[in-house]
Amino acid sequence: MHWLYSKEENMTETMTDHELITAAAKATGMTLIPRDDGTYEVANLSFYTRRWNPLTCNDDAFELIVNHELMVFYGDNHVIIDWIGATGATGFVEEPFNTDKHAATRRAIVRAVIEKANAKGAADGSC
């Protein structure tokens, strides 16, 4: 449990990988095009295409940390991602390491982006 917050249920805990990826893209303002091979491509108007999957790509996950101003902390066998919203709302997500610390960190980052966007939407009445 996070030292600053009590354990709370996050809606992202039960989302599938596809749901997490598409919700994180939406929270970031991106439109994704699902490909037949299970990957995602960022939709844009240029000829350049870019695959995007922050659950498997460290670069994409790092972009989310920076762009959404997330804070990463590690505890015993889990990662915690904290955020502070523009309205002062705070939150966090917690993900156990299991066998892959990097995968758990990427998943927690994606979940935090979605939770932060949902909190912002709830605060401004857009949810």
C-alpha positions, 0 to 999 in steps of 0.5 A, spaced: 500 500 500 502 506 498 504 510 504 500 517 502 494 514 500 489 508 502 488 502 497 483 504 492 480 500 487 482 503 480 477 501 474 484 500 470 485 493 474 480 489 470 481 492 463 484 488 457 491 490 454 487 492 448 482 497 452 488 499 456 492 501 450 486 505 446 484 508 453 491 511 454 492 513 446 485 517 447 487 520 454 494 522 450 490 525 444 492 520 439 487 516 434 490 509 433 489 504 427 489 497 430 493 492 425 492 485 423 498 483 427 495 485 433 499 492 433 497 499 433 499 505 428 498 512 430 493 515 425 496 521 422 495 525 415 502 524 413 505 518 410 510 517 416 507 511 420 509 509 427 507 503 431 505 505 438 504 500 444 506 503 451 505 496 454 511 493 450 515 499 448 519 503 453 520 509 449 512 509 448 511 508 456 517 514 457 513 519 453 507 518 457 511 519 464 514 525 461 507 528 457 503 526 463 508 528 469 507 522 472 512 520 478 514 513 479 516 509 486 518 502 487 516 498 493 517 491 495 515 487 489 511 493 486 511 499 482 507 505 484 505 511 479 503 517 482 500 523 479 497 530 481 492 533 476 491 540 474 485 541 479 489 538 485 486 532 484 491 526 486 491 519 485 496 513 484 496 506 481 500 500 484 502 494 480 505 488 482 512 486 479 511 478 479 516 476 474 517 482 470 519 489 473 519 492 466 512 490 464 509 491 471 512 499 470 509 500 463 503 497 465 502 501 471 504 507 467 499 506 462 494 505 467 496 512 471 495 516 464 488 513 464 486 514 471 489 521 471 484 523 465 478 520 468 479 524 474 480 530 470 474 528 466 470 527 473 472 534 476 470 538 470 464 534 469 466 531 462 465 523 464 
